[in-house]
Amino acid sequence: MNPTALRFGIWLLITPLLIAALGLGFKGLAAVDSSLFFAWGYFIEVLIAGLLQGVMYSLVALGFVLIFKASGIFNFAQGSMVLFAALTMVGFIEMGLHWTLAFVVTAAVMVLLALAIERVVLRPLVNQPHIILFMATIGIFYFLDGFGQTLWGSDVKVLDIGISKAPIIVAEGVFENGLLINSFDLVAALVGAVLVAGLAVFFQYTRVGRALRAVADDHQAALSVGIPLKTIWAIVWSVAGIVALVAGIMWGSKAGVQFSLALIALKALPVLILGGFTSIPGAIVGGLIIGAGEQLAEVFLGPIFGGAIQDWFAYMLALVFLLFRPQGLFGEKIIERI
């Protein structure tokens, strides 16, 4: 059996036990401290909200995984690609295009942008040390951040694609007053699931996906067997651009298209550390853990520590993983022989 699939199955089995243990722990804290509130319905509601938020983190993290699998570097520019894609789509909508047509045109723009980045920036740096490529992505980050706002303005923009944000109530017969769930977050989770499934099939079963994995393992070896490195990089940056567009639409529709979208990269980093830089399923699992963990910690532990746990929870959890499992839950353990 595939080791990643086995680990994924194990996590599916133990997750309900971990959730139950967390709930019992928070219930015990509430029993000791009368200022804390706990009810199983409320706990499940906060957990679901956190999991759905985690899917949104995973959408951004997917772009990082794509680039890392192709070049072995952390693409710091992915956050600015999310912002640039969202700004461009809103700009076309403001010009009078329907959002579906604006999506298609913006997707084409992101593909052209990816091709330009590969031709102008990456191609001259083939076979250079990874730190050089990483520094190049930092330059791309600041360029796209400024260029996007120069083209479309720096004001906060509203991106409305017709997805309802009205809350829905479920499980009224199980929990008192039911569970309140944001319908927009449910749609975002569905979009994320479809995107992950498509990318997993692309990497695992297509010729381009296998070539991409070969390039990630060893650039020189891939070139020696006839794999066109420049073409593979162009393809993967194009796919990452489309992923950035989807993430930009979801985040822009939820929180508005603004400068802070580019900083989502900082929250995607601990997601990647938890899930593994080379694993698409890991990006999803890492996002779910971060999203659920920070929501539960903020609501049930925030009153004890004075709040603001969401600001640092993800990074402290990532630090723990770096100390004890630096390759992440689903990442590949790298062994170097000397």
C-alpha positions as CSV (number, residue, x, y, z in Angstrom):
1,M,0.0,0.0,0.0
2,N,1.1,3.5,-0.7
3,P,2.7,4.9,2.5
4,T,0.9,8.2,2.1
5,A,-2.4,6.5,1.7
6,L,-1.7,4.3,4.8
7,R,-0.9,7.4,6.9
8,F,-4.0,9.1,5.6
9,G,-6.1,6.1,6.6
10,I,-4.6,6.0,10.1
11,W,-5.4,9.7,10.6
12,L,-9.0,9.1,9.5
13,L,-9.3,6.4,12.2
14,I,-7.7,8.3,15.1
15,T,-9.2,11.7,14.3
16,P,-12.5,11.0,16.0
17,L,-10.7,9.8,19.1
18,L,-8.5,13.0,19.2
19,I,-11.6,15.2,18.8
20,A,-13.4,13.4,21.6
21,A,-10.3,13.7,23.8
22,L,-10.1,17.5,23.1
23,G,-13.8,17.9,24.0
24,L,-13.4,16.0,27.2
25,G,-10.3,18.1,28.1
26,F,-12.1,21.4,27.4
27,K,-15.1,20.1,29.4
28,G,-12.8,19.4,32.3
29,L,-11.4,22.9,32.2
30,A,-14.9,24.4,32.2
31,A,-15.7,22.3,35.3
32,V,-12.7,23.6,37.1
33,D,-13.0,27.3,36.0
34,S,-16.5,28.6,36.2
35,S,-15.7,31.5,33.8
36,L,-15.3,29.0,30.9
37,F,-18.3,27.7,29.0
38,F,-18.5,24.3,27.4
39,A,-21.3,22.5,25.6
40,W,-20.9,19.6,23.1
41,G,-23.0,21.4,20.5
42,Y,-21.0,24.6,20.8
43,F,-17.7,22.6,20.7
44,I,-18.7,20.9,17.5
45,E,-19.8,24.2,16.0
46,V,-16.5,25.8,16.7
47,L,-14.7,22.7,15.4
48,I,-16.6,22.8,12.1
49,A,-15.9,26.5,11.7
50,G,-12.2,25.9,12.2
51,L,-12.1,23.0,9.8
52,L,-13.8,25.1,7.1
53,Q,-11.3,27.9,7.7
54,G,-8.5,25.4,7.4
55,V,-9.7,24.4,3.9
56,M,-9.2,28.1,3.0
57,Y,-5.6,27.9,4.3
58,S,-5.1,24.8,2.3
59,L,-6.1,26.5,-0.9
60,V,-3.2,28.8,-0.6
61,A,-0.8,26.1,0.6
62,L,-1.5,24.0,-2.5
63,G,0.2,26.6,-4.7
64,F,3.4,26.3,-2.5
65,V,3.3,22.5,-2.8
66,L,3.1,22.7,-6.6
67,I,6.2,24.9,-6.9
68,F,8.1,23.0,-4.3
69,K,7.5,19.7,-6.0
70,A,8.8,21.1,-9.3
71,S,11.8,23.0,-8.1
72,G,12.5,22.1,-4.5
73,I,12.1,25.7,-3.3
74,F,9.6,27.6,-1.2
75,N,7.8,30.0,-3.5
76,F,7.4,33.1,-1.4
77,A,5.6,34.8,-4.2
78,Q,2.5,32.6,-3.9
79,G,0.8,35.0,-1.6
80,S,1.2,37.9,-4.0
81,M,0.0,35.7,-6.8
82,V,-3.2,35.2,-4.8
83,L,-3.6,39.0,-4.4
84,F,-2.7,39.8,-8.0
85,A,-5.3,37.2,-9.3
86,A,-8.0,38.5,-7.1
87,L,-7.3,42.2,-8.0
88,T,-7.2,41.3,-11.7
89,M,-10.6,39.5,-11.5
90,V,-12.2,42.3,-9.6
91,G,-10.8,44.8,-12.2
92,F,-12.3,42.9,-15.1
93,I,-15.7,42.7,-13.3
94,E,-15.6,46.4,-12.7
95,M,-15.0,46.8,-16.4
96,G,-18.4,45.2,-17.0
97,L,-17.5,41.5,-17.5
98,H,-19.7,38.8,-15.9
99,W,-17.7,37.0,-13.1
100,T,-17.6,33.8,-15.1
101,L,-16.0,35.5,-18.1
102,A,-13.8,37.5,-15.8
103,F,-12.6,34.2,-14.3
104,V,-11.7,32.8,-17.7
105,V,-9.8,36.0,-18.7
106,T,-8.0,36.2,-15.4
107,A,-7.0,32.6,-15.7
108,A,-5.5,33.4,-19.1
109,V,-3.7,36.3,-17.5
110,M,-2.3,34.1,-14.8
111,V,-1.0,31.6,-17.3
112,L,0.7,34.3,-19.3
113,L,2.2,35.7,-16.1
114,A,3.5,32.2,-15.2
115,L,5.1,31.9,-18.6
116,A,6.7,35.3,-18.3
117,I,8.1,34.4,-14.8
118,E,9.5,31.2,-16.2
119,R,11.1,32.8,-19.2
120,V,12.4,36.0,-17.6
121,V,13.3,34.9,-14.1
122,L,13.6,31.2,-13.7
123,R,15.1,30.1,-17.0
124,P,18.4,32.0,-16.5
125,L,18.6,30.5,-13.0
126,V,18.4,26.8,-14.0
127,N,20.7,24.6,-11.9
128,Q,21.5,27.5,-9.6
129,P,21.5,26.8,-5.8
130,H,18.0,26.8,-4.2
131,I,18.7,29.9,-2.2
132,I,19.1,31.8,-5.4
133,L,15.7,30.7,-6.7
134,F,14.1,31.4,-3.3
135,M,15.5,35.0,-3.4
136,A,14.1,35.3,-6.9
137,T,10.6,34.4,-5.6
138,I,10.9,37.2,-3.0
139,G,11.6,39.6,-5.7
140,I,8.6,38.4,-7.6
141,F,6.5,38.8,-4.5
142,Y,7.2,42.5,-4.1
143,F,6.9,43.1,-7.9
144,L,3.5,41.5,-8.2
145,D,2.3,43.1,-5.0
146,G,3.2,46.6,-6.2
147,F,2.3,46.0,-9.9
148,G,-1.2,44.6,-9.1
149,Q,-2.0,47.6,-6.9
150,T,-0.6,50.0,-9.5
151,L,-2.9,48.5,-12.2
152,W,-6.1,48.1,-10.2
153,G,-5.7,50.4,-7.1
154,S,-5.0,49.7,-3.5
155,D,-8.5,50.3,-2.1
156,V,-10.3,47.3,-0.5
157,K,-12.5,45.8,-3.2
158,V,-15.7,43.7,-2.9
159,L,-15.7,40.4,-4.9
160,D,-19.1,39.0,-5.2
161,I,-19.6,35.8,-7.3
162,G,-23.1,35.0,-6.0
163,I,-22.3,32.6,-3.2
164,S,-24.6,33.0,-0.3
165,K,-23.1,33.8,3.1
166,A,-26.2,33.2,5.1
167,P,-25.8,30.8,8.0
168,I,-27.6,27.5,8.0
169,I,-28.7,25.4,11.0
170,V,-28.1,21.7,11.0
171,A,-28.5,18.8,13.5
172,E,-31.3,20.5,15.4
173,G,-32.6,17.1,16.6
174,V,-29.1,16.2,17.9
175,F,-28.0,19.4,19.6
176,E,-30.0,22.0,21.4
177,N,-30.7,24.9,18.9
178,G,-28.7,22.9,16.3
179,L,-25.3,23.8,14.8
180,L,-24.7,27.1,13.0
181,I,-22.6,26.8,9.8
182,N,-21.6,29.4,7.3
183,S,-22.9,28.3,3.9
184,F,-20.0,30.2,2.1
185,D,-17.4,28.2,4.0
186,L,-19.2,25.0,2.9
187,V,-18.9,26.0,-0.7
188,A,-15.3,26.9,-0.3
189,A,-14.6,23.5,1.3
190,L,-16.3,21.8,-1.7
191,V,-14.2,23.8,-4.1
192,G,-11.0,22.9,-2.2
193,A,-11.9,19.2,-2.2
194,V,-12.5,19.2,-6.0
195,L,-9.2,21.1,-6.6
196,V,-7.3,18.6,-4.4
197,A,-8.8,15.6,-6.1
198,G,-7.9,17.0,-9.5
199,L,-4.3,17.8,-8.6
200,A,-3.8,14.4,-6.9
201,V,-4.9,12.7,-10.1
202,F,-2.8,15.1,-12.2
203,F,0.4,14.3,-10.2
204,Q,-0.1,10.6,-9.8
205,Y,-1.5,9.4,-13.1
206,T,-0.6,11.8,-15.9
207,R,2.7,11.8,-17.9
208,V,3.3,15.5,-17.0
209,G,2.7,14.7,-13.3
210,R,5.3,11.9,-13.3
211,A,7.8,14.2,-15.2
212,L,7.2,16.9,-12.6
213,R,8.1,14.5,-9.8
214,A,11.2,13.5,-11.7
215,V,12.3,17.1,-12.1
216,A,11.7,17.7,-8.4
217,D,13.9,14.7,-7.4
218,D,16.9,15.7,-9.6
219,H,17.1,18.4,-12.3
220,Q,20.1,17.0,-14.0
221,A,18.9,13.4,-14.1
222,A,15.5,14.6,-15.5
223,L,17.3,16.5,-18.3
224,S,19.5,13.5,-19.1
225,V,16.4,11.3,-19.9
226,G,14.9,14.0,-22.1
227,I,12.4,15.7,-19.7
228,P,12.1,19.3,-20.8
229,L,12.8,21.2,-17.6
230,K,11.7,24.6,-18.9
231,T,8.4,23.2,-20.1
232,I,7.7,21.5,-16.8
233,W,8.4,24.7,-14.9
234,A,6.1,26.6,-17.2
235,I,3.3,24.1,-16.7
236,V,3.6,23.9,-13.0
237,W,3.8,27.7,-12.6
238,S,0.7,28.0,-14.8
239,V,-1.2,25.5,-12.6
240,A,0.0,27.4,-9.5
241,G,-1.4,30.6,-11.0
242,I,-4.8,28.9,-11.5
243,V,-4.7,27.7,-7.9
244,A,-3.8,31.2,-6.7
245,L,-6.8,32.5,-8.7
246,V,-9.2,30.1,-7.0
247,A,-7.7,30.9,-3.6
248,G,-8.0,34.6,-4.3
249,I,-11.6,34.3,-5.3
250,M,-12.5,32.4,-2.1
251,W,-10.5,34.7,0.2
252,G,-11.5,37.8,-1.6
253,S,-15.2,36.9,-1.5
254,K,-15.0,36.2,2.2
255,A,-12.7,39.1,3.5
256,G,-12.5,41.5,0.6
257,V,-9.7,42.0,-1.9
258,Q,-7.0,43.9,0.0
259,F,-3.3,44.0,0.7
260,S,-3.6,41.4,3.5
261,L,-4.3,38.7,1.0
262,A,-0.6,38.7,0.1
263,L,0.3,37.9,3.7
264,I,-1.7,34.7,3.7
265,A,1.6,33.1,2.7
266,L,2.7,33.5,6.3
267,K,-0.2,31.4,7.5
268,A,0.3,28.8,4.8
269,L,3.9,28.2,5.9
270,P,2.9,26.4,9.2
271,V,0.3,24.5,7.2
272,L,3.1,23.2,4.9
273,I,5.3,22.3,7.9
274,L,2.6,20.2,9.4
275,G,1.5,18.5,6.2
276,G,4.8,18.2,4.4
277,F,6.1,20.4,1.6
278,T,5.8,17.7,-1.1
279,S,2.3,16.3,-0.2
280,I,-1.0,17.6,-1.6
281,P,-3.0,15.5,0.9
282,G,-0.6,16.9,3.5
283,A,-1.5,20.5,2.6
284,I,-5.2,19.7,3.2
285,V,-4.6,17.8,6.5
286,G,-2.2,20.6,7.7
287,G,-4.7,23.2,6.9
288,L,-7.5,21.4,8.8
289,I,-5.3,20.9,11.8
290,I,-4.2,24.6,11.9
291,G,-7.7,25.9,11.2
292,A,-9.4,23.7,13.8
293,G,-6.6,24.1,16.4
294,E,-6.5,27.8,16.4
295,Q,-10.3,28.2,16.5
296,L,-10.6,25.8,19.4
297,A,-7.7,27.3,21.3
298,E,-9.0,30.8,20.8
299,V,-12.5,30.0,22.0
300,F,-11.8,27.6,24.8
301,L,-8.3,28.6,26.0
302,G,-8.4,32.3,25.0
303,P,-10.1,33.4,28.3
304,I,-7.3,31.7,30.3
305,F,-4.4,33.2,28.3
306,G,-5.9,36.6,27.6
307,G,-6.9,36.0,24.0
308,A,-5.1,36.5,20.7
309,I,-4.1,32.8,20.5
310,Q,-4.9,32.7,16.8
311,D,-2.0,35.1,16.2
312,W,0.7,32.6,17.3
313,F,-0.9,29.2,17.7
314,A,-0.1,28.0,14.1
315,Y,3.6,29.0,14.4
316,M,4.1,27.4,17.8
317,L,2.6,24.2,16.5
318,A,4.8,24.3,13.5
319,L,7.8,24.8,15.8
320,V,7.0,21.7,17.6
321,F,6.8,19.8,14.4
322,L,10.1,21.1,13.2
323,L,11.7,19.8,16.4
324,F,10.2,16.3,16.3
325,R,9.1,15.7,12.7
326,P,10.6,18.2,10.4
327,Q,9.4,16.5,7.2
328,G,5.7,16.9,8.3
329,L,3.0,14.3,8.6
330,F,3.0,13.3,4.9
331,G,6.3,14.7,3.7
332,E,9.2,12.5,2.4
333,K,12.0,11.9,4.8
334,I,15.3,12.9,3.1
335,I,18.3,10.8,3.8
336,E,21.6,12.0,2.5
337,R,24.5,9.5,2.3
338,I,28.1,10.7,2.5
